[in-house]
Amino acid sequence: MRHILITLAFMACISPAMAQYWSMGLRTGIGMYSMKDLDEFQELRRQESGLPLKTTESYPVSPNYRIELVYNSQRFISKAGFFYTFNSTGARSTVSDYSGRYDLDAIINGNQLGLTFEHLLDVKHYLGYGVYADGNFSWTRLRTLDFFQIVFPGNITYKYEYDFRAMGFSSEWGLYLQYTYGHLRARFNIGYLLDYSSGLHLAEDKNLWLVLDNEKLRPQWDGLRIGLQVDILFKGAPARVKRNE
């Protein structure tokens, strides 16, 4: 990591202003994640409740948000820099009637902080396309809630909450299409995320793991991600780049 930071700083200092420049991007997108372990865990929770709960959500397609600060050039690595991404999804099983309700909720939040690299394959007028690769450190938080309430004939409420954590690494590989005009750049990307997270453990005790069938359960952020991004190109960026016209 230290050598990469030194390399990026060196490139920023020696490169011509009109060929190289910094940009900041904001992205929003959707992700379709595996979550096989946690999906099985939710089903086990539902069965062990002994009640006719219905699972209304089980880690569905969900949004993600990203911010990045990168260095752009016209070399083989056309873009390199830093990014942070936030992902969130969850599950719910519930039953309710006139006498009360019972909910089993799970919310999982994922964070990724890392480096991104791109290779611009071609540009014609304002339109370009290329490939990208991300590598990052990730940390995940899973919160589960068992909520039970009876309102008739008496009022009884109880809830149990648990907080689990996991850490790991992930990488994303994909393609992008971009349109540049002046100091703004819009892009569409599609990629596949590979996740290598550790098992989930209680936040307050790293020796207590979330286990199913004697196997540690882990978040599985593996899946397809699609996004739309807007970049602001800082001073020094060319207003228009032409290639292969």
N, C-alpha and C positions, 0 to 999 in steps of 0.2 A: 504493500500500500504506500509506504513512504517513497519508494522509487517512482511509482506512478505519479504521485503529487509533484515531485521534483521535475519529472519530465514535462508535465503539463505546464508548470510555471515557466520552465525554460523555453518551451515553444511559444508561450504568450509574449515573452520578452523579445525574441529574435525575429518574429514573423512580420512581414509587411502589413501595414494597417488595412489596405484595401483588399487583401486576399484572405486575411484571417480576422476573425472577430468573435466576440462572445454573444451568447443569446440566453434568454431565460424562457422556459416553456411551462405552460399549465395544461394538463391533460385530464380528461375524464373519460371513462370507458366502462365496459362490463366484462366480467370474468365468469367462466363456467368451470368450477373447480371439482376435483374428484371427491374429497372428504369421505371416502369409503369407510374408514375406521369410525368416524364420528357419526355417520349415518347408521351404522350397525349399533353403536352405543345408544343413539336416540331410540331405536326400535326396542332395544333391551329395556330401557327406562319405561317405555310405553307398556310393554308386556308385564313388567314387574309391578306396575301400579295396581293391577287387578281390576281396573275400571275400563269401560269402553271408550278410551281416548281415541281421537282421530288426529292423525298427523297432517296439519295444514301446510307446513313448510318443512323442507329438509334440505338445507344448504342449496338454495336455488341460485340461478343466475343473479349476480349482484354487482353493484357499482364499485369502481375503484378510482382513486384520485392521485395525481402525480404532479410534482414540481421538480424542475431540473435547471441546472446552470451548467452550460457546456461551452466548449471552445470549438469553433468551426474553422475549417480550412479547405483547400482544394487539393489536398494530398490524398493518399490511399485511405487513411483514416480521416474521413471528412468531418467527423464530429466526435468529441470525447469530453466527458465531464461527469458531474455528480447528479444523483437524483434521489428523491424520497417518494415512496408510494404507500398509500393506505388502502387496505382492502377490508371488507366486512361482509359477513353472511351469517346465517343461523338456522335454527330449527325450532318448531313449536308443535307440541301435541296437546290437545285440549278437549275437555268435555264440560258442558254446562247445561243447567236446567233451572227451574224455579227455586230449587233448594240450595243451589250453590254452583261452584265451578272448581275445576282442577286443571292446572296448566303445568306443563313441563317445557321450559324454555332453555335454549342454548344460543349464546351469541359469541361469535369468534371474530376477533379483529387481528389483522396481520399488518406488519410494518416491514418495509424493505428499504435499506439504505445502501447505495452502492455506486458503481461506475457503469456508464453506458458508452458504447462505441458504435459508429456507423460507417458504412462504405456507400457512397453515392454512386450508383451505377451509371446514371445518365441524366442529363438536364436538357430540355428543349424549351427555349423561351422561359416562361415562368414555372414550368412543370418539371418535376424530377421524381425519381424513384430510386430505392436502394434497399439495403439489408442492414439489420442492427443486431447487436448482442449486448445483453445486460448481465452483470454479475453483482450479487449483493449479499449482505448480511441481513438476516431476517429474525424477527421476534414476534411471537404470537401470544394472544391472551384469549382463553376460553372461559366464559362465565356461564354457569348453569344455575337455574332457579326452579325449585319445586314449590308451587304455590297452591294451597288448598284452602277453600273457604266454604263454610256452610252458613246460610242466612236464615234457614227455616228448618226446624222450629226454634233453634237458638242461633247465636252468632259465634262461630268458631273459625279462627284463621290461624294458619301457620305457614311458614315458608323456610326453605333451606337453600342457602346460596353457597356455591363453591367457585373458587377462582384458581384456574390452572394456567401455567406458562410453559412455553417451549421456545427454543432458539435453534438456529440453523443457517443454512445457506440456500440460495436459489439462483437460477439463471433463466433468462428469457431470450428466445431467438425468433426473429420475424422479419417481415417486409413492411415497407412504408411507401406512401405516395404523398408528395408535398407540392404545395403551390406557394410561390414567393412573390410578394408584391411590396416594393418599398422596404420598409423596416418591419414588415409583418410576414409571418409564414404560417400557413395552415397545413395540417397533415393528418392523414388517416393511417393507422397502423394495425396490423394483425400479427399476433405472435403466440408462441406456446411457452408456458411457464413450467419449469422443472423445479420441484421443491425437495430439499433435503433437510427437513426439520427433525429435531430429536423428539423423544416422547414427551407427553404432557405430564407435568408434576404440579403438586399443590404450590401455590405462590409462597406460602409461609413455611413449607417444608419440602426441600428438593429431593428428599428420600422417599416421599409418598407419590407414587405414580398412578396415573389413570390406566387401568388394566382391563382387558377383556380376553377371556380364554388364555390367560397367562401371558398375553402379549401386550406390550406397552402401546397405547393408542397415541397417534401423532397427528397433527394437522397435515392435510394433504392439499396444498394449494396448486398442485399440478392441474393444468388445464389451459384452455384457449382464452386469450384476452384480445379484445378489440377496443380501440380508442380513437378519440378525436383530440387534437392538440393545437394550441395557438402559441407561437413563439414571438417574442419581441427581440429583434436584432439590434444590438447596441451600436453606437457610433463606430464607423469604420466598415460596416457591412456594405457590400455592393448592392445597389438598388436593383440590379438585374444581372443575372449570370446566363451566358449562352454557351451551349455545347452541342456539337453535332447538328447544327441547324442546316 
